[in-house]
Every structure is written in structure tokens, then in C-alpha cells.
Amino acid sequence: MKLSDFKKLDKVTWDGFEHYGEHPLHTPPYLTYLVLREKFGEPTEIRERDGDEGFCLYEIGVQDDTRLSVFLWGWSYEGVLSQHSEKITLTDPFFYAYGKDEQRVQKEIREFIRLITEECKNRKGKIAEVLKNAQPIYVENPFYLYFEGGKSLLQQAKEHNQHDKKAGHLCRSAFFMFMASFEGFLNLLYESFLDVNLRTDQRLTKYLQRLDIDLKLRLAPRFCVCFESTSFEKSEEFARFQSLVNLRNDFLHANLVKTMKHALHEEDGLVFDVSEEYEVLNKYGVAIDPAKLKVEQLQFVHKTIEDMVNHVLAAMKPLYRLEANSWSTQYLVRTYPSGNNQT
């Protein structure tokens, strides 16, 4: 089959048609739209705002017995993409299939996916052309994603008995979420505010990507243009944060810390754990054994990450602080690869 075998429908009827499911296209939304526009003309319908959702729709048919409703679906990021707040950002191309003969419909579904995929591949250069001048770039916000995830897991852990295994699983998961959230915050910081004169130094940028989280924080005032203060290391917030980084490294690498090693002793028919130190906490009261993390300790982790973020924000110049302060509530963050925001 060819795409020319499919025709845009001016009038859609459904008498005698069966529904044969929803089918994703797995093709870039922009290229999909270019193919559809070139082959079928203007969309059947564009709905820009319906609450927080909208779509671009093409109604396409094959002869008289197959109908494909092809959608580019979208969501509004109002308050995030402020200059597009009245529009819908189109993503996720898919289509619904309807027909009278199942065998024929299934064949035409496969052919339509194949043809659209091939046509999109032929237009890959179009995206590279658009990206050359794309400013700004919107980044999915790992700080927001992981911090909110950590808070949700912590809340779930509070709802379980602390001796319940599930509470322990939730606490461990929340710990990693909170620690990852701060690393996400730092990555956004470097993405947004790395000195424009350093952005083309690939050796430096690769070096920064591989740095441990605490060292990346120490070096931020040296490499990023957003800071007034030049050091975090003497603060109480940093000391608490550093203690968590040390635990995170042990937990992440599954290091066998001393409280994970148990000696058992039997006496009078009873068996005792006679390990020298049964439950060791760090100086801030957080268990050094991930199996013994508890809700109150995760509340400390939550507060430490929150305090460390605020401490970094307080060290920033006012204009940059205003921008970075919004990251705690935004799913998408606006960045400028060229450093155009460094004025």
C-alpha cells in the first residue's frame, strides 16, 4: 500500500463499523504532523483548549470499509511555558481504527504505521534544522519529579506500622528519591547557569557530569555565574547534607557496613544477636544500615534537602534566585543552551 491509498474524509459515518482499538505511532509529533499535512492537507479538527487538554485530528479512510481517526494529543503547561499558555503542546501521535472486516482492518493498521514511520524517517533532518535556532529549551525537571516522589513515598511510609516490611521499602525508596532530587537541582543549576564561556569545553562538561554530588556542589560557585557567595562548606546545612551523601554512597554501592554483620549466640535454649553494635546512627541520628531507616529519619532527610536547596538559593544573585526558586513547582524548566539568560 501507499499513503495515497488513504484519503482524508470530509464526512464521517459509523454505520456498520466496529472499533479495533487504539494504536500508537511511536513517531515524532512534529514530523507526523508534517507528513499528515503534506499528504492530506489541513486537519479535520484542531481543539486548542478544553480544560488542560487539546488535540489535532485527521479523519482518514481506506475505500468504504476502514476509518482511522489520527490524533496528535496534547496538554497545557500553563504557568510553565508562559508564552504558550493559551496553546496546547502536541505530543503522543496515535489513532483509533474502525472497520467492517477485521482481517482487512488489521492489515491496513500495520500498513499505515509502516508508511507513517518511513515518511517520518525521511524527514529527520527537519528536526535538526528547527533545533539549530531553538531557544529556549524546556527540560523535564528532575528536582521536582524526585522531590515530589520522595514526599509521596514518605507519606505512604507514615501510614504503615514501622515494623511492617513495606514501611522499610518505602523509607529506602524515599531516601534515594530525596538524594536524587538534589542532584537534579544541581544539574539544572549547571544547565541553566554554567558560564557561557565554558559551555563549548566538552572535556570540562563531561568532567562535571561525572563529579560526585558534594564536589559538584562545592564547585558550582566557580563555574556558574549565578552566585554571590563563593562557598557552602562551612554551613550547618552543608554538614548535614554531607552526612547524607556519605550514607547515600554506602547505600547505593551496597557496602557491607558493620551493623549489617551479625554474630549469633545460643544460651539457655535462646539465640541472641550479640553483634557489637546493633543499631548505629550517624551523628544526626540517621541509621547507617538501610534496613533500619525509619520515618522520623526520612523526615530529617526531607528537611535537610529542602534546607540545602534554600541555602543554595540564598547564595545566588537576586535575578537568578527568582528563576531557580520556581523549580520546586514546575514540571518543565526553561533553559538557554547558548547562555542567553546570563545577562
Backbone torsions as a table, in degrees:
resi	resn	phi	psi	omega
1	MET	NA	158.5	174.1
2	LYS	-121.3	160.6	177.2
3	LEU	-62.7	-26.1	178.5
4	SER	-66.5	-14.7	175.2
5	ASP	-75.1	-17.2	177.4
6	PHE	-96.3	137.8	-176.6
7	LYS	-124.5	141.9	173.3
8	LYS	-70.5	135.5	-176.7
9	LEU	-97.5	125.8	175.4
10	ASP	-81.7	-28.9	179.7
11	LYS	-133.6	129.0	-175.9
12	VAL	-111.8	125.7	173.6
13	THR	-121.1	149.9	-174.2
14	TRP	-120.0	6.1	-178.0
15	ASP	-62.1	125.3	177.0
16	GLY	80.8	3.6	-177.9
17	PHE	-95.4	139.5	172.8
18	GLU	-102.2	151.5	179.3
19	HIS	-89.1	128.8	-178.0
20	TYR	-118.7	38.0	166.6
21	GLY	89.3	175.1	177.6
22	GLU	-103.3	137.7	-173.3
23	HIS	-133.4	115.7	177.6
24	PRO	-71.9	150.3	178.7
25	LEU	-95.6	-26.9	-179.5
26	HIS	56.6	38.6	176.7
27	THR	-125.0	152.3	-179.5
28	PRO	-58.7	133.0	-174.9
29	PRO	-59.0	-40.2	-178.3
30	TYR	-65.5	-45.6	179.4
31	LEU	-66.2	-37.3	177.0
32	THR	-59.8	-44.2	179.3
33	TYR	-63.4	-42.1	179.5
34	LEU	-60.4	-42.0	178.8
35	VAL	-63.7	-48.4	-178.8
36	LEU	-62.4	-42.2	-179.5
37	ARG	-65.0	-42.2	-179.5
38	GLU	-66.0	-40.2	-174.5
39	LYS	-85.7	-30.9	-171.3
40	PHE	-124.9	-0.4	178.9
41	GLY	83.1	-152.0	-177.0
42	GLU	-69.0	151.6	179.9
43	PRO	-61.0	155.3	173.7
44	THR	-65.6	-38.5	-179.7
45	GLU	-156.1	142.0	170.4
46	ILE	-125.4	123.9	176.4
47	ARG	-118.4	107.4	-173.3
48	GLU	-81.7	-34.9	-177.8
49	ARG	-139.6	122.8	169.5
50	ASP	-145.8	84.7	-167.4
51	GLY	71.7	-120.8	179.2
52	ASP	-108.7	15.3	-177.7
53	GLU	-128.4	161.1	176.9
54	GLY	-165.3	179.1	-178.7
55	PHE	-163.6	164.1	169.2
56	CYS	-119.4	128.3	-170.9
57	LEU	-125.6	134.9	168.9
58	TYR	-119.0	126.4	173.0
59	GLU	-97.7	118.1	-173.0
60	ILE	-126.9	143.6	179.6
61	GLY	-131.9	158.7	172.5
62	VAL	-121.1	111.8	-174.7
63	GLN	51.6	-130.3	-176.0
64	ASP	-116.7	9.0	-172.3
65	ASP	-126.2	6.1	176.1
66	THR	-137.8	136.8	176.2
67	ARG	-127.3	133.9	175.0
68	LEU	-122.5	121.2	174.9
69	SER	-99.8	102.8	-172.7
70	VAL	-96.5	121.1	-177.3
71	PHE	-112.6	139.1	156.9
72	LEU	-106.2	105.7	-174.5
73	TRP	-88.7	155.7	-178.6
74	GLY	-154.0	164.4	178.5
75	TRP	-128.7	157.0	175.8
76	SER	-93.8	134.7	173.3
77	TYR	-108.8	49.6	-175.8
78	GLU	-57.1	136.0	-177.9
79	GLY	86.8	-11.9	177.8
80	VAL	-108.6	-57.5	175.0
81	LEU	-95.2	73.9	-167.1
82	SER	-58.9	-37.0	-177.6
83	GLN	-74.9	-10.1	177.1
84	HIS	-115.9	21.5	-169.5
85	SER	-67.0	-18.3	177.1
86	GLU	-94.0	2.3	-177.9
87	LYS	-112.6	173.2	175.7
88	ILE	-113.7	132.5	175.8
89	THR	-85.2	116.2	-172.6
90	LEU	-84.3	130.6	179.2
91	THR	-141.8	-177.7	164.5
92	ASP	52.1	67.9	175.2
93	PRO	-67.1	133.9	175.8
94	PHE	-156.5	171.9	176.2
95	PHE	-147.2	152.1	170.2
96	TYR	-96.5	141.5	-179.9
97	ALA	-115.0	139.0	178.0
98	TYR	-135.0	146.3	179.2
99	GLY	-167.6	178.4	-179.7
100	LYS	-108.9	-21.4	-178.8
101	ASP	-128.3	112.5	-171.6
102	GLU	-60.5	-44.7	-178.2
103	GLN	-60.4	-43.0	-179.8
104	ARG	-68.7	-41.4	179.6
105	VAL	-61.8	-45.0	-179.5
106	GLN	-61.0	-39.2	176.9
107	LYS	-63.5	-43.6	-177.5
108	GLU	-71.4	-29.7	173.5
109	ILE	-61.9	-49.8	-179.7
110	ARG	-61.0	-41.5	-178.6
111	GLU	-67.4	-39.9	180.0
112	PHE	-64.0	-44.0	178.2
113	ILE	-61.2	-45.1	-179.7
114	ARG	-61.4	-45.3	-176.1
115	LEU	-67.5	-43.5	178.5
116	ILE	-64.4	-40.7	179.2
117	THR	-62.1	-44.2	179.7
118	GLU	-64.8	-42.7	-180.0
119	GLU	-64.3	-37.7	178.4
120	CYS	-66.3	-40.7	178.6
121	LYS	-59.6	-36.0	179.8
122	ASN	-69.8	-11.7	-176.9
123	ARG	-115.4	15.9	-177.3
124	LYS	-56.5	-35.1	-179.1
125	GLY	-62.4	-20.6	-179.6
126	LYS	-66.3	-37.6	178.7
127	ILE	-66.8	-43.7	178.1
128	ALA	-59.5	-37.4	179.4
129	GLU	-65.1	-43.4	179.4
130	VAL	-67.2	-39.0	-176.1
131	LEU	-68.3	-22.8	-179.3
132	LYS	-55.1	-38.1	-175.8
133	ASN	-113.8	17.3	-177.4
134	ALA	-77.1	112.4	175.4
135	GLN	-143.7	127.1	-1.6
136	PRO	-84.8	-179.7	171.8
137	ILE	-109.6	136.0	179.2
138	TYR	-100.3	123.4	-174.6
139	VAL	-106.2	132.3	171.5
140	GLU	-62.4	129.8	-166.1
141	ASN	-86.2	101.6	-179.1
142	PRO	-68.5	-30.2	178.4
143	PHE	-61.8	-50.5	179.2
144	TYR	-62.5	-46.4	-176.7
145	LEU	-59.3	-49.5	-175.2
146	TYR	-77.7	-35.6	-179.0
147	PHE	-67.4	-44.2	177.2
148	GLU	-65.0	-37.3	176.2
149	GLY	-62.6	-41.7	177.5
150	GLY	-62.1	-42.8	179.1
151	LYS	-63.6	-40.0	179.7
152	SER	-64.9	-43.4	178.9
153	LEU	-65.3	-39.5	178.6
154	LEU	-63.2	-41.9	178.9
155	GLN	-63.1	-40.2	177.6
156	GLN	-64.9	-39.2	179.5
157	ALA	-63.1	-35.9	179.2
158	LYS	-62.9	-25.4	-175.9
159	GLU	-85.8	-0.4	179.4
160	HIS	-111.9	152.5	170.7
161	ASN	-60.4	135.3	-174.5
162	GLN	-65.7	-14.7	176.3
163	HIS	-92.2	-2.8	177.3
164	ASP	-75.8	133.2	-179.9
165	LYS	-58.4	-33.5	-178.2
166	LYS	-64.2	-35.1	177.6
167	ALA	-61.5	-40.0	177.8
168	GLY	-65.1	-42.5	178.0
169	HIS	-60.5	-42.9	-179.0
170	LEU	-66.0	-39.4	179.5
171	CYS	-64.6	-44.1	179.1
172	ARG	-63.6	-41.9	178.9
173	SER	-64.3	-41.9	179.6
174	ALA	-63.8	-38.9	178.9
175	PHE	-57.2	-49.8	-178.4
176	PHE	-66.8	-34.9	177.3
177	MET	-63.0	-45.5	-179.2
178	PHE	-64.8	-42.8	179.5
179	MET	-66.0	-40.7	178.0
180	ALA	-65.8	-31.5	-179.8
181	SER	-63.1	-39.4	-179.9
182	PHE	-70.9	-36.8	175.7
183	GLU	-63.2	-37.7	174.9
184	GLY	-62.5	-39.5	177.0
185	PHE	-60.3	-44.8	179.1
186	LEU	-65.2	-39.5	179.9
187	ASN	-63.7	-38.8	175.2
188	LEU	-64.7	-37.8	179.3
189	LEU	-59.9	-47.9	179.4
190	TYR	-68.2	-39.5	179.7
191	GLU	-62.4	-38.5	-175.2
192	SER	-86.7	-36.7	-166.7
193	PHE	-124.5	7.7	173.3
194	LEU	-57.1	134.4	-178.5
195	ASP	-50.1	129.2	-176.3
196	VAL	-58.2	-28.2	-179.7
197	ASN	-73.9	-12.2	-179.0
198	LEU	-103.7	-9.1	-171.1
199	ARG	-67.2	-26.5	-178.6
200	THR	-89.6	-4.0	178.9
201	ASP	-84.0	92.2	-175.0
202	GLN	-64.3	-33.1	178.7
203	ARG	-64.0	-41.6	179.4
204	LEU	-67.5	-45.7	-177.4
205	THR	-64.0	-36.5	176.5
206	LYS	-67.9	-37.4	177.1
207	TYR	-61.9	-44.1	-179.3
208	LEU	-65.5	-35.3	179.6
209	GLN	-64.5	-30.6	-176.0
210	ARG	-90.5	-5.3	-175.4
211	LEU	-67.1	146.6	170.2
212	ASP	-63.5	152.9	-171.5
213	ILE	-60.4	-39.2	-178.2
214	ASP	-70.4	-37.8	178.1
215	LEU	-69.9	-36.9	177.2
216	LYS	-61.6	-37.5	177.4
217	LEU	-67.5	-43.9	-179.8
218	ARG	-60.4	-35.6	-175.3
219	LEU	-86.8	-11.0	-176.0
220	ALA	-55.1	-44.6	179.2
221	PRO	-63.8	-22.0	-179.8
222	ARG	-79.9	-34.5	-172.7
223	PHE	-104.9	-19.7	-177.5
224	CYS	-104.9	145.0	-172.3
225	VAL	-87.5	1.1	-167.8
226	CYS	-90.2	-3.5	-168.8
227	PHE	-100.7	145.8	167.9
228	GLU	-97.1	-47.5	176.0
229	SER	-79.4	154.9	-174.0
230	THR	-115.6	1.3	-178.4
231	SER	-151.8	141.4	175.5
232	PHE	-110.7	-10.9	-161.6
233	GLU	-69.1	-23.1	-176.1
234	LYS	-92.9	4.1	-176.2
235	SER	-87.3	154.7	176.2
236	GLU	-66.6	-34.0	178.4
237	GLU	-62.0	-41.6	-179.6
238	PHE	-67.8	-38.0	179.9
239	ALA	-61.3	-44.2	177.6
240	ARG	-63.4	-44.3	-179.2
241	PHE	-62.2	-43.4	-179.4
242	GLN	-61.2	-35.5	178.7
243	SER	-64.7	-34.6	178.0
244	LEU	-74.3	-34.6	176.7
245	VAL	-60.8	-41.6	179.3
246	ASN	-61.9	-42.5	177.4
247	LEU	-66.0	-43.0	-179.9
248	ARG	-57.1	-41.0	179.5
249	ASN	-64.4	-42.3	177.2
250	ASP	-64.5	-44.6	-177.7
251	PHE	-65.5	-45.7	-174.9
252	LEU	-64.1	-38.9	-178.2
253	HIS	-91.9	6.0	178.3
254	ALA	53.0	41.5	178.0
255	ASN	-65.3	140.8	-178.4
256	LEU	-85.9	85.8	-179.9
257	VAL	-73.1	164.5	-169.1
258	LYS	-61.5	-31.0	-178.8
259	THR	-76.5	-4.6	177.4
260	MET	-90.3	-4.5	-178.5
261	LYS	-105.3	124.1	-171.1
262	HIS	-121.8	131.6	171.9
263	ALA	-106.0	132.3	-178.2
264	LEU	-110.0	138.9	-178.7
265	HIS	-131.5	131.3	179.3
266	GLU	-106.3	131.2	179.2
267	GLU	-154.1	135.3	-178.6
268	ASP	55.7	32.9	178.3
269	GLY	78.1	5.9	179.5
270	LEU	-113.7	149.9	179.2
271	VAL	-112.3	129.4	-177.1
272	PHE	-119.4	144.9	168.4
273	ASP	-86.3	110.4	-177.0
274	VAL	-108.1	29.2	175.8
275	SER	-56.6	143.1	-175.1
276	GLU	-58.8	-38.4	179.8
277	GLU	-134.0	112.0	-173.7
278	TYR	-79.8	-47.1	-178.8
279	GLU	-136.2	98.5	-178.1
280	VAL	-98.8	132.8	177.2
281	LEU	-109.7	153.9	172.6
282	ASN	-76.5	-179.2	-173.2
283	LYS	-64.5	-15.3	179.0
284	TYR	-103.4	8.7	174.7
285	GLY	84.9	20.0	177.8
286	VAL	-103.7	133.2	-177.1
287	ALA	-62.3	136.9	177.5
288	ILE	-85.6	-5.9	175.9
289	ASP	-105.9	119.7	-176.9
290	PRO	-60.4	-24.3	179.3
291	ALA	-68.3	-17.1	-174.6
292	LYS	-109.4	12.0	176.0
293	LEU	-64.6	136.0	-178.7
294	LYS	-126.7	166.4	-174.0
295	VAL	-56.6	-45.7	-177.2
296	GLU	-63.5	-29.9	177.0
297	GLN	-72.2	-37.2	176.8
298	LEU	-68.8	-28.3	174.0
299	GLN	-64.5	-37.0	174.9
300	PHE	-65.1	-42.9	178.6
301	VAL	-60.4	-47.3	178.3
302	HIS	-54.7	-50.1	-177.9
303	LYS	-66.1	-37.4	-179.5
304	THR	-63.9	-44.2	178.7
305	ILE	-65.0	-43.5	178.7
306	GLU	-60.3	-44.8	-179.8
307	ASP	-66.2	-38.4	-179.3
308	MET	-66.9	-40.3	176.1
309	VAL	-60.6	-46.5	-179.8
310	ASN	-64.5	-34.6	178.5
311	HIS	-66.0	-41.2	176.9
312	VAL	-64.8	-43.8	179.4
313	LEU	-60.0	-40.2	-178.5
314	ALA	-65.1	-23.1	-179.6
315	ALA	-86.1	-2.3	-174.9
316	MET	-93.0	157.3	173.2
317	LYS	-65.8	147.3	-170.5
318	PRO	-53.5	-44.3	-176.9
319	LEU	-64.4	-43.4	179.2
320	TYR	-69.9	-35.8	178.6
321	ARG	-61.7	-39.9	179.6
322	LEU	-60.3	-42.3	179.5
323	GLU	-68.1	-48.7	-175.6
324	ALA	-69.6	-28.0	-178.9
325	ASN	-64.3	-24.5	-178.9
326	SER	-78.7	-9.9	-175.0
327	TRP	-65.8	-23.2	-177.7
328	SER	-71.7	-11.6	-176.7
329	THR	-123.8	3.8	-173.5
330	GLN	-113.1	130.5	175.2
331	TYR	-74.2	-34.8	177.0
332	LEU	-116.7	140.9	-179.8
333	VAL	-119.1	132.9	179.9
334	ARG	-82.8	124.0	177.0
335	THR	-128.1	162.0	-178.5
336	TYR	-125.8	100.3	-178.4
337	PRO	-55.6	-29.9	-179.1
338	SER	-82.3	-7.4	-176.9
339	GLY	80.3	22.2	-177.0
340	ASN	-65.2	-17.9	179.6
341	ASN	-84.6	1.2	-176.8
342	GLN	-93.4	63.5	-179.8
343	THR	-123.3	NA	NA
